[in-house]
Amino acid sequence: MAPKIVPELEDLVEGLGVPGIAAIVLLPVIIPVATGMGKPIAKTMIKGGIVLYEKGKGVLAEVGENFEDVLAEAKAELAAEKVKELEATVTHPEVG
């Protein structure tokens, strides 16, 4: 006996019941409506993601600039301390 690929109509009707059959009948109407509603929602989500990305880039750029400023200040302070140490060594050789 060959396996059944397509179920019998009676078995299908019993298994699905009235809500299942109604869903199958209304499916050609439901899919375009759901697609029509889904596209604007997807576009809105994508636009929100783009806005967040752009704001994030700006924030990261600002943080990077602040970090570079602090780094430059720290390097300048270290250089100034080395200059003072060298001056102290040159003027007072017995200290070094």
N, C-alpha and C positions, 0 to 999 in steps of 0.2 A: 504494500500500500504506500503511495507517494505522500509525502508530508504536504499539509495544506499551507499554501503561501497566503492566499486571500481567505479571510474568515467568512463563514456563512453570514448572510444578512441578518438572520434571526439572532444568531449569537452576538453579532455586533450591536444590534438594537437593545438586547437584554443587558449587555455589558456596559454600554454607554448611558443608557437611560435618557430621559427627556432632556436634561441639561446638556449632556454630551452631544446629542443630535442637534439641539438648538445652536450650540457653539459651532458645530461643523457647518451648519446652514448659514450662520451669520459671519463666519470667518472671512469670506471675501469682502464684507463690509467693515469688519473690525480692524483688519490689518492696515488698510489705507488710512483710517482714522488714527490709529495708534502711531503709524509712521508720520503722519502729518503733525501730531502733537510731539513726537519724540525729536524731530529735527530741530524745532526752535529751542527745546530744552538742551539738546546737545550743543547747539551753537552758543547758547548763553553760558554753558559750562566751559566751553573752549575759550570764549572771550574772557571769562573770569580768570582762567588759567593764564592767559596771555598777560592780563593786567597784573596779576600776582608776580609773574616772571619778570616783567619790566620793573615793578617796584623793588623786587628782590635784587635785580641787577644794580639799581640805583643805591640801595642800602649797602650792598657789598662794595660798590665803588667808594662810597663814603667811608666805610669802615677801613678799607684798604688805604685811603688817603690819610686817615687819622693814624693808622698804624705806621705808615711811612714817616709821618711827622714826628711821632714819638720816637721812632727808631733813629731818625736824623738827630733829634735833640740828645738822645742817649749817647750817640757816637760823638757828638760835639762836646758833651760833658766829659767823656772819657779822654778825648784828645786834649781838652783843657787841663785835666788832671795830670796827664803825662807831661805836658809842657811845664806845669808847675814843678813836677818832680825833677825834670831835667834842669830847670833853672836853679832849683835848690841844690842839685848835685854840682852844678857849675860854680855857683857862688860859694858854697860850703862843701868842699870835697871830702872833709872828714866825716860828714853826716852819712853819705852814701856808702 
